[in-house]
């Protein structure tokens, strides 16, 4: 099993584009056998940094 944690810095002018990317990515993870645990925002006042966690089977 592999767990990935990815940190994003989101341009406030492009939140709609990021939302479209995030929804597409969640679908792709599921289609390829992974489990997408969602997107997690940091505590209040931390800015527009965004994290996600994905878990899936190891390749091969």
Protein Blocks (a to p, Z undefined) as FASTA:
>chain_A
ZZddddddddfklmmmmmmmmmmmmmmmmmnopacebjadddehiajadcdddddddeZZ
